[in-house]
Amino acid sequence: MGSAFQALAIPEELSRGRTVMRRYLSIGGLLSLGLIAGMTVTIADERDREERIPQGKSNVGAERNVAGDRTEEYYELFEVLADTVDQIERNYVEPIDRRELMEAAIKGMLSKLDAHSGYVPPEEVERFNTSVNSEFGGIGITVTVREGQLTVVSPLVGTPAYRAGVRAGDRIVEIDGESTRGLLLNDAVKLLKGRNGTQVRLGVVHEGEVERQEYRITRGVIQLDTVYGRRRKADDSWDFMLDEDQGIGYIQINTFTARTTDEIRTALSKLRKRDFQGLVLDLRFNPGGLLTSAIEVCDMFIEKGEAIVSTKGRNVETEVWKASGKGRFRDVPIAVLINRYSASASEIVSACLQDHQRAVVVGERSWGKGSVQNVINLEGGNSVLMLTTASYHRPSGKNIHRFPDAEESDEWGVQPDDDFEVKLTAEETFRLILARRGRDVVGDADDVAVGDDEFIDRQLRRAVEYLTQKIAAPDAA
């Protein structure tokens, strides 16, 4: 509906060697898990070599021959590629850029792989990094274009624009003295974003007024909250209590980033002070994110030593993550909400809590993404390769990934618990999106009102019914 000057977070980068690889989980924007470097590949090669040598025998000569044959084959194939590029450059009917040819070759190779592997060319790297990093220079507003005029949907709480007094519904008529009439949304975003500490001058007309106001706003580091409550308080902070009388809390996780764990801890601490007795964890429309964040969230709710998730890959060792036992909320009843747009890291959390019977899962079958992508910097970071290198598995061992030929009757994704499947119609899903979007708006502006206050969320209602019964009879199944 608009464009937010927002981004997702990655942890501190570590590198060994020249090639930096980061593992991610998401169906869209990718989020960092960690880094792999040349040493990992070397260890894998050595292990493969040991497995090929029969015990008690030396096979060095044969191994060298195999390696030599493989190297020769590579040279021959690269020569074919180089000759093809050369012929096209010299003899094709029209001139064509060499880089375009090479990028087309890269994309052609990746088209033979899964849908989550891909290539990010130099001209798209900045946007890609913005979608991955949680910090960037901006003023902190969500904008759209209405009737050819740049309009503020909502300021982000605590940002420079919010502190300056920019309101929902404001029309930005000028940016640094230039009219915004007819300006494309992406072009407006580029003008408003900038280095931290630099200043931008805005000409603004408040909703319902005609007089133009001028704001000089110093750009700051903008961080988007990944954890929302049910409603905003008078000071625009989130209220995480859904039902004060029953003591039912509500936490909505939009994506899993490096900041999500701390945000959830803060929300849970606020709920604990209000003596909450049950929790709705809303993972609907959550596309995934940082694997370590999903693991840390699970760790808050399950017992020490219980498996959270495992990953398996062709050239990486199988890893199993288990709970540390430091979680402080292992006895709170939980209802997890998912829908067909819940994917990847959100499926890890819902599957883990379901497998250990720490939560009931309410809603619809999830997306079904059980693969891990490495993000590999090419050309010193000027371009990026996203490559699927591993799969992840839930504690029960059941499959999550939905393969291209998968049927509805096959095992994939996360299914709601028995008696807790609540499918929404297309219209209900759309109204749910509008209702959630309306909660994002800070302030009251009729021109950009997008909420749906009359919508009845049947999935949330079912979760509350379960928690109400569980709180009243803790030992009931």
BELFEN-V338588 format. One record per residue. N is the residue number from 1. RES is the residue in one small letter. OMEGA is omega in degrees with one decimal (none if undefined). BURIAL is 1 if it has 9 or more other C-alpha atoms within 8 Angstrom, else 0. D_CENTER is the distance of its C-alpha to the mean C-alpha in Angstrom with 1 decimal. Layout:
# BELFEN-V338588
[[N;RES;OMEGA;BURIAL;D_CENTER] [N;RES;OMEGA;BURIAL;D_CENTER]]
This chain:
# BELFEN-V338588
[[1;m;178.5;0;18.5] [2;g;178.8;0;18.3] [3;s;178.3;1;16.4] [4;a;176.3;0;15.0] [5;f;-170.1;1;15.6] [6;q;178.5;1;12.2] [7;a;-179.2;1;9.6] [8;l;-169.9;1;7.0] [9;a;170.8;1;8.9] [10;i;179.6;1;10.4] [11;p;179.0;0;13.5] [12;e;-176.3;0;17.0] [13;e;174.3;0;17.8] [14;l;178.8;0;20.6] [15;s;172.7;1;22.6] [16;r;-176.6;1;25.6] [17;g;-172.9;0;27.4] [18;r;-177.2;0;26.4] [19;t;-179.9;1;23.5] [20;v;179.6;1;20.2] [21;m;-179.4;1;17.5] [22;r;-178.4;1;14.1] [23;r;-173.9;1;12.5] [24;y;174.2;1;8.9] [25;l;175.6;1;7.4] [26;s;173.2;1;5.4] [27;i;-179.7;1;7.6] [28;g;175.9;0;6.8] [29;g;-174.8;1;5.4] [30;l;-176.0;1;5.9] [31;l;-169.9;1;5.9] [32;s;171.1;1;9.5] [33;l;-176.9;1;11.6] [34;g;-176.8;1;15.0] [35;l;175.6;1;17.6] [36;i;-178.8;1;20.3] [37;a;-174.5;1;23.4] [38;g;-177.5;1;26.8] [39;m;178.8;1;28.2] [40;t;180.0;1;25.9] [41;v;180.0;1;27.1] [42;t;179.2;0;30.6] [43;i;179.6;0;30.7] [44;a;179.1;1;29.5] [45;d;-179.0;0;32.2] [46;e;-180.0;0;34.8] [47;r;177.7;0;33.9] [48;d;-177.1;0;34.2] [49;r;179.4;0;37.5] [50;e;-179.1;0;38.9] [51;e;-179.1;0;38.2] [52;r;-176.9;0;40.1] [53;i;177.2;1;43.2] [54;p;-176.9;0;45.5] [55;q;176.9;0;46.5] [56;g;-179.0;0;49.7] [57;k;175.9;0;49.8] [58;s;-177.5;0;49.1] [59;n;-173.8;0;47.3] [60;v;-177.5;0;46.7] [61;g;-180.0;0;48.6] [62;a;-179.8;0;46.8] [63;e;178.7;0;43.4] [64;r;179.1;0;44.3] [65;n;178.7;0;45.4] [66;v;179.6;0;42.2] [67;a;179.5;0;40.2] [68;g;178.6;0;42.6] [69;d;-180.0;0;42.4] [70;r;178.9;0;38.6] [71;t;179.7;0;38.8] [72;e;178.8;0;41.5] [73;e;177.7;0;39.5] [74;y;-179.5;0;36.6] [75;y;-179.3;0;39.1] [76;e;-179.3;0;40.6] [77;l;177.4;0;37.3] [78;f;177.8;0;36.2] [79;e;175.9;0;39.7] [80;v;179.5;0;39.3] [81;l;-179.6;0;36.1] [82;a;179.1;0;37.8] [83;d;179.6;0;40.9] [84;t;178.1;0;39.0] [85;v;-179.4;1;37.3] [86;d;-179.4;0;40.8] [87;q;179.0;1;42.5] [88;i;-179.1;1;40.0] [89;e;-173.5;1;40.3] [90;r;-167.7;0;44.1] [91;n;-179.9;0;45.1] [92;y;-171.5;1;42.6] [93;v;178.5;0;44.2] [94;e;177.8;0;41.9] [95;p;178.1;0;40.4] [96;i;-175.6;1;36.8] [97;d;-178.5;0;34.6] [98;r;-178.8;0;34.1] [99;r;177.6;0;30.5] [100;e;178.8;0;29.7] [101;l;-177.5;1;31.5] [102;m;178.5;1;29.6] [103;e;176.0;1;26.1] [104;a;178.1;0;27.4] [105;a;178.7;0;28.5] [106;i;-179.7;1;25.1] [107;k;177.1;1;23.3] [108;g;177.0;0;26.2] [109;m;-177.4;0;25.7] [110;l;178.0;1;22.0] [111;s;176.6;0;22.9] [112;k;-178.1;0;24.8] [113;l;-178.9;0;21.6] [114;d;-175.1;0;18.8] [115;a;-175.7;0;16.6] [116;h;173.5;1;13.5] [117;s;-176.5;1;15.8] [118;g;-178.1;1;16.4] [119;y;177.6;1;18.0] [120;v;-178.8;1;17.2] [121;p;-175.7;1;20.6] [122;p;-175.9;0;21.8] [123;e;179.4;0;21.8] [124;e;-175.6;0;18.0] [125;v;-178.7;1;17.0] [126;e;178.5;0;17.1] [127;r;178.5;0;14.7] [128;f;179.7;1;12.3] [129;n;177.7;0;12.8] [130;t;179.4;1;12.4] [131;s;-177.4;1;8.8] [132;v;-175.9;1;8.3] [133;n;179.9;1;10.8] [134;s;-175.5;1;11.1] [135;e;176.3;1;14.8] [136;f;-178.0;1;16.8] [137;g;178.7;1;20.1] [138;g;-179.6;1;20.5] [139;i;172.4;1;22.3] [140;g;174.5;1;19.5] [141;i;170.2;1;20.1] [142;t;-174.1;1;18.5] [143;v;172.1;1;21.0] [144;t;175.8;1;22.3] [145;v;178.5;1;25.6] [146;r;179.9;0;28.2] [147;e;176.7;0;31.6] [148;g;-177.3;0;31.1] [149;q;178.0;1;30.4] [150;l;-172.7;1;27.3] [151;t;179.0;1;26.5] [152;v;173.2;1;24.4] [153;v;178.1;1;22.3] [154;s;167.0;1;21.6] [155;p;175.5;1;21.7] [156;l;-173.3;1;19.0] [157;v;175.1;0;20.8] [158;g;-177.5;0;22.3] [159;t;179.0;1;21.8] [160;p;180.0;1;24.9] [161;a;178.5;1;25.1] [162;y;-179.1;1;25.0] [163;r;-179.1;0;27.7] [164;a;178.6;0;29.7] [165;g;174.8;0;30.1] [166;v;-172.9;1;28.1] [167;r;171.0;1;27.8] [168;a;-179.4;1;26.0] [169;g;177.1;1;28.2] [170;d;174.4;1;29.5] [171;r;178.2;1;30.4] [172;i;-174.0;1;29.9] [173;v;179.4;1;33.0] [174;e;171.1;1;33.1] [175;i;-178.0;1;31.0] [176;d;174.6;0;33.2] [177;g;-179.5;0;36.2] [178;e;-179.3;0;34.9] [179;s;178.0;0;34.7] [180;t;-179.4;1;31.4] [181;r;179.4;0;33.3] [182;g;-178.3;0;31.9] [183;l;177.5;1;29.2] [184;l;-175.5;0;26.1] [185;l;-179.5;1;22.8] [186;n;178.4;0;21.3] [187;d;177.5;0;24.5] [188;a;178.8;1;24.5] [189;v;180.0;1;21.1] [190;k;-180.0;0;22.5] [191;l;-176.8;0;25.5] [192;l;177.4;1;23.9] [193;k;179.4;1;21.5] [194;g;-177.6;1;23.3] [195;r;176.1;1;24.1] [196;n;178.5;1;24.0] [197;g;177.1;0;27.6] [198;t;-173.3;0;28.7] [199;q;174.3;0;30.0] [200;v;-178.5;1;29.6] [201;r;-177.4;1;32.2] [202;l;168.8;1;31.4] [203;g;-170.3;1;34.0] [204;v;171.9;1;32.9] [205;v;-179.6;1;34.7] [206;h;179.9;1;33.8] [207;e;179.2;1;33.7] [208;g;179.7;0;37.2] [209;e;179.1;0;38.8] [210;v;-177.0;0;40.4] [211;e;-178.3;0;40.8] [212;r;176.6;0;38.4] [213;q;177.9;0;36.9] [214;e;178.0;0;35.9] [215;y;170.7;1;33.1] [216;r;-172.3;0;32.8] [217;i;176.7;1;29.3] [218;t;-179.3;1;28.3] [219;r;178.5;1;24.8] [220;g;176.2;1;22.8] [221;v;-176.0;1;19.6] [222;i;176.5;1;17.0] [223;q;-178.7;1;14.3] [224;l;173.8;1;12.2] [225;d;176.1;0;12.5] [226;t;-178.8;1;9.6] [227;v;-180.0;1;12.5] [228;y;172.1;1;15.0] [229;g;-177.8;1;18.5] [230;r;-178.1;1;20.7] [231;r;177.1;0;22.6] [232;r;176.0;1;23.4] [233;k;-177.7;0;26.6] [234;a;179.9;0;29.3] [235;d;178.4;0;27.8] [236;d;173.4;0;24.5] [237;s;-175.9;0;22.7] [238;w;171.5;1;21.1] [239;d;-175.3;1;23.4] [240;f;178.3;1;21.8] [241;m;-179.8;1;25.0] [242;l;-177.9;1;25.1] [243;d;-176.3;0;28.7] [244;e;-176.7;0;30.9] [245;d;-179.2;0;33.9] [246;q;-178.4;0;32.1] [247;g;-178.0;1;29.9] [248;i;178.1;1;26.6] [249;g;-178.8;1;23.5] [250;y;176.4;1;20.2] [251;i;177.5;1;16.7] [252;q;177.9;1;13.8] [253;i;-177.3;1;10.3] [254;n;177.1;1;7.9] [255;t;-178.2;1;4.6] [256;f;178.6;1;5.7] [257;t;-179.7;1;7.0] [258;a;-177.2;1;10.7] [259;r;-172.4;1;12.1] [260;t;-177.3;1;10.9] [261;t;179.4;1;13.8] [262;d;179.6;0;16.4] [263;e;178.9;1;15.4] [264;i;177.6;1;15.9] [265;r;178.7;0;19.1] [266;t;179.7;0;20.3] [267;a;-179.7;1;19.9] [268;l;177.5;0;21.6] [269;s;177.6;0;24.3] [270;k;178.8;1;25.1] [271;l;179.8;1;25.3] [272;r;178.3;0;27.5] [273;k;179.1;0;29.9] [274;r;174.0;0;30.3] [275;d;178.8;0;31.1] [276;f;-174.3;1;28.3] [277;q;-179.6;1;29.2] [278;g;-173.9;1;26.2] [279;l;167.6;1;22.5] [280;v;177.5;1;20.3] [281;l;-172.4;1;16.7] [282;d;179.4;1;14.8] [283;l;179.1;1;11.7] [284;r;-178.7;1;12.5] [285;f;179.7;1;10.3] [286;n;-174.7;1;7.2] [287;p;179.5;1;5.3] [288;g;179.5;1;4.4] [289;g;-173.0;1;3.5] [290;l;-178.0;1;7.0] [291;l;-179.8;1;9.8] [292;t;177.7;0;12.3] [293;s;177.9;1;10.7] [294;a;178.9;1;10.9] [295;i;-179.7;1;14.3] [296;e;177.7;1;15.5] [297;v;177.5;1;14.7] [298;c;-176.6;1;16.8] [299;d;179.9;1;19.4] [300;m;-167.2;1;20.2] [301;f;-176.3;1;21.5] [302;i;-174.1;1;23.3] [303;e;-179.8;1;26.5] [304;k;176.4;1;27.1] [305;g;178.8;0;27.0] [306;e;-177.7;0;25.1] [307;a;177.2;1;22.7] [308;i;-178.6;1;19.0] [309;v;173.5;1;17.8] [310;s;177.4;1;19.3] [311;t;180.0;1;18.3] [312;k;178.7;1;20.9] [313;g;-176.8;1;21.5] [314;r;-176.5;0;24.5] [315;n;175.8;0;24.9] [316;v;-179.7;1;23.1] [317;e;174.5;0;24.6] [318;t;179.5;0;23.5] [319;e;177.0;0;21.7] [320;v;177.0;1;21.8] [321;w;-179.3;1;20.2] [322;k;-177.8;1;22.4] [323;a;-177.9;1;22.6] [324;s;-177.4;1;24.4] [325;g;-178.7;1;26.3] [326;k;-178.5;0;25.5] [327;g;-176.6;1;23.7] [328;r;-174.0;0;25.6] [329;f;-174.6;0;24.6] [330;r;-177.1;1;25.7] [331;d;-177.6;0;28.2] [332;v;176.2;1;26.4] [333;p;-175.7;1;26.1] [334;i;168.2;1;22.6] [335;a;-179.2;1;21.6] [336;v;177.4;1;18.0] [337;l;175.1;1;17.1] [338;i;170.9;1;15.2] [339;n;-173.7;1;15.6] [340;r;176.6;1;15.4] [341;y;174.3;1;11.9] [342;s;-172.2;1;10.5] [343;a;166.8;1;9.2] [344;s;-176.8;1;8.8] [345;a;177.5;1;8.1] [346;s;175.2;1;9.3] [347;e;176.1;1;12.1] [348;i;-178.7;1;13.0] [349;v;-177.6;1;13.6] [350;s;179.5;1;15.5] [351;a;-179.7;1;17.4] [352;c;-178.4;1;18.4] [353;l;177.7;1;19.8] [354;q;-177.9;1;21.4] [355;d;179.8;1;23.1] [356;h;177.6;0;24.5] [357;q;176.8;0;25.6] [358;r;180.0;1;24.0] [359;a;166.3;1;22.6] [360;v;178.7;1;23.3] [361;v;-174.4;1;20.6] [362;v;173.5;1;21.3] [363;g;-174.4;1;20.4] [364;e;176.8;1;19.7] [365;r;-175.4;1;18.8] [366;s;-173.2;1;15.1] [367;w;-178.8;1;13.7] [368;g;175.2;1;14.8] [369;k;-177.7;1;12.6] [370;g;-179.7;1;14.1] [371;s;-178.0;1;13.8] [372;v;177.7;1;12.6] [373;q;168.9;1;12.5] [374;n;175.2;1;14.3] [375;v;-171.6;1;13.9] [376;i;177.9;1;17.6] [377;n;174.7;1;19.1] [378;l;176.6;1;22.2] [379;e;179.5;0;25.0] [380;g;179.5;0;24.3] [381;g;179.3;0;20.8] [382;n;172.7;1;22.1] [383;s;-171.6;1;20.3] [384;v;172.6;1;17.5] [385;l;174.6;1;17.6] [386;m;-172.4;1;14.7] [387;l;176.5;1;16.5] [388;t;-174.2;1;16.0] [389;t;-176.8;1;18.0] [390;a;174.1;1;17.7] [391;s;177.7;1;17.0] [392;y;-173.9;1;16.3] [393;h;-178.6;1;18.6] [394;r;-175.5;1;19.0] [395;p;-178.8;1;21.9] [396;s;-177.1;0;24.3] [397;g;179.9;0;23.9] [398;k;-179.2;1;23.0] [399;n;175.7;1;21.0] [400;i;-170.0;1;17.5] [401;h;175.7;1;17.0] [402;r;-179.7;1;18.4] [403;f;-174.5;0;20.6] [404;p;-177.8;0;21.9] [405;d;-176.2;0;25.2] [406;a;175.9;0;24.1] [407;e;178.6;0;26.1] [408;e;-178.5;0;25.3] [409;s;-179.5;0;27.7] [410;d;178.7;0;26.0] [411;e;175.0;0;23.9] [412;w;179.7;1;20.1] [413;g;176.0;1;17.2] [414;v;-179.8;1;17.8] [415;q;172.9;0;20.9] [416;p;176.0;1;21.9] [417;d;177.5;1;24.9] [418;d;179.2;0;28.4] [419;d;-179.6;0;29.4] [420;f;174.4;1;26.0] [421;e;178.7;1;24.8] [422;v;-178.7;1;24.6] [423;k;176.7;0;23.8] [424;l;173.9;1;23.3] [425;t;178.0;0;25.0] [426;a;179.1;0;23.5] [427;e;178.7;0;25.2] [428;e;179.1;0;23.9] [429;t;178.5;1;20.3] [430;f;179.9;0;20.9] [431;r;175.5;1;22.7] [432;l;178.0;1;20.0] [433;i;179.8;0;17.5] [434;l;-179.5;1;20.4] [435;a;179.1;1;21.2] [436;r;-179.3;1;17.7] [437;r;179.6;1;17.7] [438;g;179.2;1;21.1] [439;r;-179.1;1;20.2] [440;d;-174.0;0;18.0] [441;v;177.5;1;21.2] [442;v;-178.3;1;23.3] [443;g;-175.8;0;26.9] [444;d;179.4;0;28.9] [445;a;-177.7;1;29.2] [446;d;-174.7;0;30.7] [447;d;-178.4;0;29.9] [448;v;-179.8;0;26.1] [449;a;-177.2;0;26.2] [450;v;-177.0;0;23.6] [451;g;176.3;1;23.8] [452;d;-173.6;1;25.5] [453;d;-175.9;0;27.4] [454;e;-177.5;0;29.4] [455;f;175.9;0;26.6] [456;i;-177.9;0;27.1] [457;d;-175.8;0;24.0] [458;r;178.6;0;25.6] [459;q;177.1;1;22.7] [460;l;179.3;0;22.6] [461;r;178.9;0;26.4] [462;r;178.4;1;26.5] [463;a;179.6;1;24.4] [464;v;177.1;1;26.7] [465;e;179.7;0;29.7] [466;y;-176.5;1;28.7] [467;l;178.3;1;28.1] [468;t;178.3;1;31.3] [469;q;-178.6;1;33.3] [470;k;179.3;1;31.7] [471;i;-179.5;1;32.6] [472;a;-179.7;0;36.1] [473;a;-173.1;0;36.7] [474;p;-176.2;0;34.5] [475;d;-179.4;0;36.2] [476;a;-179.8;0;35.7] [477;a;none;0;33.5]]
